């Protein structure tokens, strides 16, 4: 059995910010179009590919947003829990996070 549990809420918050930045960067990239190829079959395939890629990008962006929110909530919850538990313990029974 583990005798110690360690969680880095600041690290989770930093990761949430990195996910947010990556999601923002990906959403600001312009969509590119090759234009008509002159062949109806290729144009139709390209349109279908663009449509499917847009659907996947939208779903991925939503998943990243949920991950970002979850990481923020986990970090905030852990910090709150640490604060409450720390307040209920005598000072000589606590170790500052930076000392671990």
C-alpha positions as CSV (number, residue, x, y, z in Angstrom):
1,X,0.0,0.0,0.0
2,X,1.2,3.5,-0.8
3,X,2.4,5.5,2.2
4,X,2.2,8.8,0.4
5,X,0.2,10.5,-2.2
6,X,1.6,13.4,-4.1
7,X,-0.2,15.6,-6.6
8,X,1.0,18.8,-8.2
9,X,-1.9,21.1,-8.6
10,X,0.3,23.9,-10.0
11,X,1.5,21.4,-12.6
12,X,-2.1,20.6,-13.5
13,X,-2.9,24.3,-13.8
14,X,0.1,24.8,-16.0
15,X,-0.9,21.9,-18.2
16,X,-4.4,23.3,-18.5
17,X,-2.9,26.6,-19.7
18,X,-0.8,24.7,-22.3
19,X,-3.9,22.8,-23.5
20,X,-5.7,26.1,-23.8
21,X,-2.9,27.7,-25.8
22,X,-2.7,24.7,-28.1
23,X,-6.5,24.8,-28.7
24,X,-6.4,28.5,-29.3
25,X,-3.5,28.2,-31.8
26,X,-5.2,25.4,-33.7
27,X,-8.5,27.3,-33.9
28,X,-6.7,30.4,-35.4
29,X,-5.0,28.5,-38.2
30,X,-6.7,29.4,-41.5
31,X,-8.4,26.7,-43.5
32,X,-6.7,26.1,-46.8
33,X,-8.4,25.1,-50.0
34,X,-6.6,23.9,-53.1
35,X,-9.3,25.2,-55.3
36,X,-11.0,23.3,-58.1
37,X,-9.0,20.5,-59.7
38,X,-10.9,20.4,-62.8
39,X,-12.1,16.8,-62.1
40,X,-15.5,16.6,-60.5
41,X,-14.7,13.3,-58.7
42,X,-11.5,14.9,-57.1
43,X,-13.4,18.0,-56.2
44,X,-16.1,16.0,-54.5
45,X,-13.5,13.9,-52.6
46,X,-11.8,17.1,-51.5
47,X,-15.0,18.6,-50.3
48,X,-15.9,15.4,-48.3
49,X,-12.4,15.4,-46.8
50,X,-12.7,19.0,-45.8
51,X,-16.1,18.4,-44.3
52,X,-14.9,15.4,-42.3
53,X,-11.7,17.2,-41.2
54,X,-13.9,20.0,-39.9
55,X,-16.1,17.6,-37.9
56,X,-13.1,16.0,-36.4
57,X,-11.4,19.3,-35.6
58,X,-14.6,20.5,-33.9
59,X,-14.8,17.4,-31.8
60,X,-11.2,17.5,-30.8
61,X,-11.4,21.2,-29.9
62,X,-14.4,20.3,-27.6
63,X,-12.5,17.5,-26.0
64,X,-9.5,19.8,-25.4
65,X,-11.7,22.4,-23.8
66,X,-13.3,19.8,-21.5
67,X,-9.8,18.6,-20.6
68,X,-8.7,22.2,-19.8
69,X,-11.7,22.8,-17.6
70,X,-11.2,19.5,-15.8
71,X,-7.5,20.1,-15.1
72,X,-8.4,23.6,-13.7
73,X,-11.1,22.1,-11.5
74,X,-8.8,19.3,-10.3
75,X,-6.0,21.8,-9.4
76,X,-8.4,24.2,-7.6
77,X,-10.0,21.3,-5.7
78,X,-6.7,19.9,-4.6
79,X,-5.5,23.3,-3.4
80,X,-8.7,23.8,-1.5
81,X,-8.4,20.3,0.0
82,X,-4.8,20.9,1.0
83,X,-5.8,24.2,2.6
84,X,-8.6,22.7,4.6
85,X,-6.6,19.7,5.7
86,X,-3.7,21.9,6.6
87,X,-5.8,24.2,8.7
88,X,-7.0,21.2,10.8
89,X,-3.6,19.8,11.6
90,X,-1.0,21.2,14.1
91,X,1.8,23.1,12.4
92,X,4.4,20.4,13.3
93,X,2.4,17.8,11.4
94,X,2.5,19.5,8.0
95,X,5.1,19.8,5.3
96,X,5.0,22.6,2.8
97,X,4.6,21.4,-0.8
98,X,8.0,22.8,-1.8
99,X,9.7,20.8,0.9
100,X,8.5,17.4,-0.3
